[in-house]
Amino acid sequence: MLDTDRLQEYTSPVHTDLEIFEDKLNDYLRGDSPLISSIARHLLKSRGKRIRPAFLFLSSRASGNYTEISVDASLAIELIHTATLLHDDVVDESHLRRGQKTVNAQWTNLISVLMGDYLFAKAFKIMVDINSMDLISAVSHATSRVSVGELRQIEETGNYALSEEEYIDIIADKTASLFNVSCETGPILKKKDRSERRRFAEFGEKIGTAFQIVDDLLDFVGDADITGKEIGNDVMTGKVTLPLIYSLKKVQESSSREIVRHLKESNEESFNLIYNFVNENGGIEYAYKRADELCRQGLDQISPIDGSVYYESLESMVKYTIARAS
């Protein structure tokens, strides 16, 4: 089954929510200038999988926390996510995302940064209209975490002594923070108590962390036609991820130094050697196992709500998080 087919199946109980989301997104991106409209059309043409809105809708409906403003909240979070991607592509000097030119490649770095700023402003305007200080506080905190994670990742580029714990902290900030707030949004909007909010936030945190581990795994085992970026690009440009961290810790220092030397050479032959090294030392298998463990821990946080079609789809979405790299 194709990736998109699986997603459509898993998100079918919230299909109407996602359709309303897409309609509202189109309205919000109908620009304030011809340039903004052109960029918006470009972004909508390569729309992502809408993972965060799907988790927000499914977790909210499964727990009875869905409200008439849930779609607006998901819209704000997705606009922030898109803004961070625009800024990411400038930082990474990326030319492709989801199989098409990035905004910075199609236009300029300056335009990409400013469009990201525009989306941030749109997102916070939506939250002001929702009029929930708790939501504004939670989303602001998540957005701050994204920035910290991105800065930490840049800071640790080429640091092959990075520990697993440090890596998890970075990806939790960079990626899991928006999953966290997406899943916490239902209890926030329903004004549930702190313990309920914490359970759903922790669920999102675990799933988001697993999602990024699998994303990093795709750099080793992915299909460029599906991921939209060349295999090995991350690891050969100094990004230190879990499969490599685990494998480097498994071998003696002399072997580790030799691998680091190849990492710094950055060519196709070196990547093949790195891939074999990571695979033979169990790095790929370990990353799968770690992601699966986090997913199970996440589901444990919300397990009392099982028994509905929404929860079953939520479980399927969690499994999809791992299956993307299978």
Secondary structure, DSSP 8 states (H G I E B T S, - for coil): --HHHHHHHHTGGGHHHHHHHHHHHHHHTS-SSHHHHHHHHHHHHT----HHHHHHHHHHHHTT---TTHHHHHHHHHHHHHHHHHHHHHHHT--EETTEE-HHHHS-HHHHHHHHHHHHHHHHHHHHHHT-HHHHHHHHHHHHHHHHHHHHHHHTTT-TT--HHHHHHHHIIIIIHHHHHHHHHHHHHTT--HHHHHHHHHHHHHHHHHHHHHHHHHHHH--HHHHSS-TTTTGGGT---HHHHHHHHHS-HHHHHHHHHHHHH-SHHHHHHHHHHHHHTTHHHHHHHHHHHHHHHHHHHHGGG-SSHHHHHHHHHHHHHHHTT-
